[in-house]
């Protein structure tokens, strides 16, 4: 069953641009939750949603490949490697989003601090 097409779960082991977008958005939301007064539990959920399926699929495919025949072993190991690629893409998206979010926040906070130091504007 693992070597057959699975259209509902193919996104787990077939990395694409949408995978990066989902991880990027999860990274933004996670960093905003960490740097605000919001719950830190949100970060764990967002990271888990993007990384756990790929890591789990890589482990299951590799474990099944050990017991599979020669034909299925190649398919399963290919799936394990593409799941690892998906995991790395997710981690990259989260990292890039987190860094960019912190950079934007830093620039905005600096701008607000300058305005507060300048005092009220006269109109």
N, C-alpha and C positions, 0 to 999 in steps of 0.2 A: 504494500500500500504506500510506503514511503517513496518508492521510485515512480509512482504514477503521477500524472498531472493533478494538481490541487489548486484550481483557480481562486478559491476563496482565501487561501493562505499563501499564495505564491509571492506576495509582497514581502514576506518574512525572509525569503532566501533569494530574491531577485532584486538587488539594489537598483534604484533609479532616482531621477531628480526629485520625484515626489517624496521619497524617503528622506532625502536631505531637507526638504522644506518642512516636513513634520518634525524632524529632530531639531531644526533651527528654531521653529516656533516653540517647541518644548523648552529649549535652552533659554529663550527670551523670557518665557513665563516663569521658569524656574529661577532665573537670576533676579527678576523683579520681585518674586516672592521672598528670596533670600535678603534682598536689600531694603525691603519695606517691612512694615509691622505685621505682614501676613504670616500665616502658618508655614513653618519649615517642612511640614508633612507633604505639602503640595509638591515640593521639589522632588522628593522620593518617588511620588506617584508619576510625575512627568518623565523622570529619567527611566523608571521601570517600564513604562508604556513603550518607550522607544528601544530600549536595549535588551530587555529580558527575552522577548520572543526570538530575536536573532541568536542570542547566546544559547537559549534552550534548543533551538533547531539545530545549531551547529553540534551541540553535545549529543543530541539524539541521533542525528545522521551519522556522526562518527562512531557512536556506540553500535549502531545497527550495521555499519559497514564491517565491523570486526567479525560479525557472525554471518555476514552475507556471502553469497557466491561471488565469483570473479566479475560477472557482468553487473550485478547490482552494486558491488563494492565501489566500482568506478563512479556510478551515478550518485551514490550516497556520499562519497568523498567530495565530488564536485559540489553537491548541495551543501556539505559542511563548510567548504571553503567560501562559497558565495554567501553563506550565512555569516561567516567571519567578516567578509567584506562589508556586508550590511551593518554589522555591529560597529566596525571601524568608521563607516560613513555616518552612523548615528552619533558616535562619540565626537567625531569631527564637527558635525552640525551643532551639537550642544556646546562644544568648546568655542567655536567661532561666534555663536550667538551670545554666549555668556560674556566673552571679551568685548564684543561690540556693544552689548547692553551696558556694561560697566563704563566703557568709553563715552557713550552718549550721556549716561547719567552724570559722569564727572563733568563733562562740558556744560550740561544744563545747570548743575549745582554751582559751578564756578560763575556762570552768568548771573544766577540769582544772587549769589554772594556779592558780586560787584554792584548790582543794582541796590542791594540793601546798604552797602557801604556808601554809595553816592547819595543816599537820602531820598526823600520824596521828590518827585519831579514836579516842577512848577509849570502849570499850563496856562 
